Amino acid sequence: MRKIAALHTEEYESAPDSMVSVPGRFHLLGDHTWFARGNTLSMAIDKSLFLAVSARTDQNYRVYSASLGERKKFSSSNLKYRKEDRWANSVKAVVASFMEYGIQIPGLNITMLSEIPPDAGLGTPNAMKVAAGIALKRLFAPQIDDSVLVALLERANTHFLKTYAHRADILCALTAKKGYCIRTDHNRVTADLVPVPEDGYSILLTDSRVPRLLAREELALRIRECIKAYEIVRTDPDAPSDFNQMTESLLEEITDIPESVRRRVIFIIRESESVREAVNALSAGDYLQFSRIVNRSHEGLRDRFEISCPELDWLVKRALEFTVPDVPDLICSRMTGRGFGGCTYTILRNEYEQEYIKKLDDYERIFGFKPVVYKVTPSDGVRFL
């Protein structure tokens, strides 16, 4: 807290009016079920983005990223997306969303400092937007409830940034609690707390360091294919009104869908159900069943949805070498995020942690990238400082 306050005061010669921290996150299951109004299981991590803000007397906005050593500026009369503004577009999007809703926002001085690993798919842009939204709500719109805040943040994503709503990311940041993961039901727009085992276990995020040059485009293509497939299915008079009610048997009856797309839709159907099964397993303390669900999900991402890559598969395989047949234990590993690189997450016993990390020595020799391992714990969501 003292560091972000000092950075802000030094930069603007005025103390912050509000300070907030928002955790990074990763998805355990259901990363890509949102468009089908399915389920996502997420975890906030103990690495956060810190934001400090103070009001100005004009309508100008100054944003300082202490992590990047970069400064951006814009005004209320020019709240437009500009490619050259890069990361600052996230802040601009939230300000624009609040103002379009009728909330008056004066000029602002904003400072950000992030300890979330960059370019690893752990939610830095989302943390930035949620932090800005929470700070603006507290200072200028305390009357709005969290449902309105979620809607404003989703609008910032879909209308200003022209991306997906990222509801699971937003709800994870707002509702996370230490020792729990978060199940987002995209159909009901709700988030539930699910206990995560911590005693005796390590949660490791392994950044493959693979450049994800086409990850965004390839993922968007798969989502479009799945939505188009559902539109074809809907021509059947017996088809359900919602994607999340579609069954594999109904899908198999439709002949106008390419086999590769059919496999991807089947993955989405099964993945949403896997989240429900995983929640039940964790709640019952059935860690062996939870492990099976997670490991099966990675196989689906690899073979059906086809967004994994050899590097991620190698990391998962190394982690699963610690599995002991017929021993009911928690050992699981899966890629997380957009795919084609990025991170895997692994949950295993503490005593295997260093041995797993040692196995990664071969990774650089084989693939030419040096992986980075982050040990994380399930953490609280938004905090005012």
N, C-alpha and C positions, 0 to 999 in steps of 0.2 A: 504493500500500500504506500509506504513512504517513497519508494522509488518512482512510481507513476506520478505521485503528487509532486515530487521534486522536479521530475522531467517537465511536467506541465508548467509549473511555476517558472522554471528557468526559460522555457521556450516562449511564454506569453507574458511574463512578468505579472501574472495574476494567479491566485489560487483556484483550483477547480471547484465548481459548484456541486459536482457529483462525480463519483468514481464507482466503477463496476467491474467485476471479473466474470468471464464466461468460459466454461471449459471447452476443450476440444472433445471430439467424440469419434467413435467408430461404430459400424454396424456389425452385429454378430450374425444376423440372419435377415432376409427380406429387404435387402438394400433397394431392390428394383421392383417391388410389388406395388408401389404407390399409385401408378397409373391404372392398376386393376383394382384399386381401393382395397388392397390386402392388408397385411400386417408386417411390421418391421420391429426388430429387436435391436436396441442400440445401447451403448454405454458411454457415459461421460467419463473423461479421464482426468488425472491429476496434473494436467498441463493446461494453462489457461491463457486467455487474452485479457489484458487489462486496458480499460478505457477511462480517461478523465475528460471532463467537458466543463466549459464555462461560457457564459453568455457574453456576446459583444454588444456594442451600442449601434451597430449598423447591420446590414443584411449580407455581409460577407462571411464566408466559412473558410477556416484554416484547419487543415488536418495534417498532423505530424505523426509519421510512423517512426518511432525510436528504434524499432527492430531493424528497419530497412535504411534508416538515416535519410528518409525522403519526406518531402513536403509537397502538399497539393493545396490548391485554393480554387474556390468557385463562389458564385453569388446566387441569391434566391431567384434572380431573373434569368439564370442560365443553368437550370437544373436538368441538364441533358447528358445522356451517356456519351462519353468520349473515350475512345480506345486508349488514348495516351494517358488517361487518368488511372487506368489499371485498377489497383486495389481500392482507390478512393471512390470508385463508382459504387461500391457497396454502401458506403456511408451516404453518398449522394442519393442512392435509391431509397433509403429509409427516410431521409428528410423529405424527399419528394412525395413518398407515400403518405406521410403524416400530413403534409400540407394539402394534398389532394382530398384528404378526408375532412379538411376544414380546421385543422389544428394549426395555429399560428406559431411558427418557429423563428425566433430571431437569429441574427448571425451568431456563429459559434466558433470557439477555439476548441479543438479536439486533439488529444494525444493518445496514441495507442502503443502498447508494448506487448509482444507476444512471446510466450515460451512454448507454444504449440509448434512441433516440427514442421517447417515449411515444405510444400510440394510433396507431402506424404499422404494426402487425402484424408487428413484428420480434422477437417472442418474449420480451418482458419477463416475463410470468407463468411461462413455461417456465424461463427463467434463474433466477428466484427459487426455483422448486421444486428444480431440479437443484443449485443452490448449497446450499440447506438440506439436501438429501439427502446430498451429498458431505461436508458438514461433520459431520452426524450419524454417518455411516458412519465417518469418521476418528476421531471422539471416543468413540463408544459401540458401534460394531459393526464393527471392523476385520476380523472374521472372514468377513464376507459378501463374495461376489465381485460383479463388475459386473452379472452376469445377474440376481442377486437384487435389486440396487439398481434396475435398470431395472424389474423387476416391481413393486417397492414404489412407485416413482414413477408407474407406469401405474395402479396401484391407487388412489393418491392422486387421480388424475384421474377415474377411472371410478366409484369408490365414494363418495368424499367430495365431490368437486366436481361429480359427475354430468355429466361431459363426455367427450370422446373420449380415447383412451389417449395420443395424441401421441408415438408411439414414435419417429418420425423426428426430432422436436425433441429428445428425450432423447438418442438416439444421436449426433446431430450435436454436441450439447454435450459429450458424453463422449469422442468419438473424433476430433474435428476437428483438422486439422493445417494450419499455414500453407502456403499455396500449393496447397491441395487443396479439392475439394468432397467431399461424402459421399453415397454411394448406399446407401439403406436398402432392403433386400429384406424386405418385411413377411411374406412367406411363410416365409423361413428365419430371420427375426429376426437379421439380420446387417447390418453396415455396412462398406463398402469405401471406400478413398481413391481419388479420381479427380483427376488433375492439372488445374489451371486455368491458362490463359495469363495472365501478368501483364505481362511486358515489352512496353511499347508500347501497352497497353490500359488503359482506365478502366472501372471497374464503378460505376455510378451507380444509387442508389435514389432514386426520385422519389415523394414523398408527395403524393398528389392532394389531400389535405385535405378530401375529400368525406365528410360525416357518414355513417357506416355504421349507420343506425338499424335496419335489418332484415337486415343481412348474416348474422348468426348463424342466424336463423330460416330465411332463404331457403336457405342452404347445407344446413342440417339437413333441410329438405324434399327437396332433390335427393338427398341420401344415402338417405333413407327410400324415395324412389321407385325408386332403383337397386336397393336391397336387395329391395324387393317384386317388381321385375321379375325378379330372379334367382330368387326363390322360385317365380315362375310358370314360368320356364324349367326349373327342377328337376323339374317334373312330367313332363317328357319323359324317357322311359327312356334316351335317349342323352345326356342332359345330364351335364356334368362335375360332379364332387363339390365342386369349389372354384370360386368366382367368377373367380379369376384364370386359370382354364383355359377360360372361356367364349369362344366365337368369334362373330364378327359373323354368319356364315352361319347358325348355330343361332338366334341372336336374331331374324334376319329371318323364320324359319319360324314364329315364335310370333305369332299374330294378336291376342292378348288384351292387348297392351301398347300404351298410347297412343304416338303417334309422337314427341311431345316427350320422353317418358321413354326411348324407344328411342334417340333421338339422344344423350341423356346417358350411357346405358350404353355406347354405341359410343365416346363420348369417353373414358370410363374405360378401356376395353379398349385403345384406341390409345395413351392417355397412358402406361400402364405399359410398353408396348412402346417408346414414344418415349424413356423413360429408358434402356432398354438400348441403343438406337441412339445416344443422346447420349453414354453412357459409352464406347462403342466409338469414336465420332468424336473425343472429347477425348483418349482414350488414343493414337489414331493421329495426333493433331495435325491432323485434318481440320476446321478451324474453319468453313469454308464450310458443310459438312454440319451441324455443330452449330448454326449460325445458322439454317439452314432448319428444323431440328427445333424450336427454341425459337419461332420466328415462327409456325410451323404450330400449335404448341400454343396460342398466344394466340388464334389464329383459332378453335380448337376451344372454348376457354373462352368466347369471345364468341358463337359461332354454335350450338354444340351443348350445352355445359353451361350456358350462359347466366347467367354470374355476373360478366361484365364490365359496364362502363357507359360512356357517351359520353366522360367525362373520361379514363378509363384508355385507351380506344381512341385518343383524340387524342394522348396522350403517346406511345404506342407508334408511331403514325403519324409523329410528328415525328422520333423517333429513327431510323426506317427510311429517312428521306429522305437519310441519309448513305450508303446503299447504292449502290455503283457497279456497274451491270450487267456481268456476265461477269468481274468481278474477284474472285478467291477470297480473301475477307477475313472477319474476324469482326465482324459488326455484327448485333446481335439485341436484341429488346426484348419484354417480356411482363409481364402483371400477375402478382402473386404474393400468395398468401394467400386469405382468405375471399371477396374480391371485393366488388363494389358500392362501390368506393372503395379506400382503402389505397394500396399502392405498386405501381409498376412497377419492374422492374430493366432496365437497359440496359448492354450491353457494346459499346464502340466504341473506335476509336483515340484515343490521348491528344490528338491535334491537333484532334479534333472536339468535345472536352469543352465548352469555353467557348461554342462556336457552338450546341451543343445547349441549354445553359443559357440562352443569349440567346433562343432560340426560345420559351422558356417565358413570356416577357413577354406574349405574346398570350393565354396560358391564363387569366390572371386577368381580362383584359378580356372574354373569351368566357364563362367559367363562374362568375366571381365568387369564386373561391378562389385563394389564393396558394400555389403548390406549393413544397415544400422539397426540395432535392437533397442527398443524403448520398453522398459518395465513400467507398467501402469497399474493403477488401482481404480475401481469404480468410485466415482467422486460426486460431490454435490454439484448442483447446477448454478444458476446465476446467484451472485452475491454482491451486495453493496458494500463498499469499503469505507 
